[in-house]
Amino acid sequence: EPEVTQTPSHQVTQMGQEVILRCVPISNHLYFYWYRQILGQKVEFLVSFYNNEISEKSEIFDDQFSVERPDGSNFTLKIRSTKLEDSAMYFCAVPPKGVGTDTQYFGPGTRLTVL
Amino acid sequence: RKEVEQDPGPFNVPEGATVAFNCTYSNSASQSFFWYRQDCRKEPKLLMSVYSSGNEDGRFTAQLNRASQYISLLIRDSKLSDSATYLCVVNDIGKLIFGQGTTLQVKP
């Protein structure tokens, strides 16, 4: 059973529009991570979120991006004004619960297409 | 120098073959290492963690050489279902750093 699910599975939007991608954990997690993967490229870290605060963000995560946990369970990634180069797969990830490991489990991803 | 470097391949092998992938990482302070598998347009899935002593999970064997900052994955008796991209991953104080992946295609 997956640790997280993500919605929507595919989002098509016009350049300049705002999009919100959602990550829904199966059980309570304190740590969340967002990654993106542009088609044909490697998976890249965007941001980590711990206890309702950003703990680290990459250079990619500029002012157009924001994350929040609006209702204490779902975890959202917002892109304020999308650009063509934001087209990518966006993955949410969480560490496994109750296991002493530094790994992360990934959600199925949202494919964002900016036209 | 890239943080995590892999040969992108593709590696085309027949069923039953043994294939090895290699990876190097740049941060000597890294402590945790993993191999993930990614199928086309799907999420990365953890294949196995990599320990200094080496570890095996069925047909898969992972090795870590800290002195050389080198990680390897060996797949024995390849199956058609092993066809995928194999991602070398290093944990950097919480966040995961990915290599670009090595593509494996197992042919009948």
Interface residues (C-beta under 8 A of the other chain):
Chain A: Y31 Y33 Y35 Q41 K42 V43 E44 F45 S48 S55 E56 S58 M89 F91 A93 T101 D102 T103 Q104 Y105 F106 G107 P108 G109 R111
Chain B: Q31 S32 F34 R41 K42 E43 P44 K45 L46 S49 L87 N91 I93 G94 K95 L96 I97 F98 G99 Q100 G101
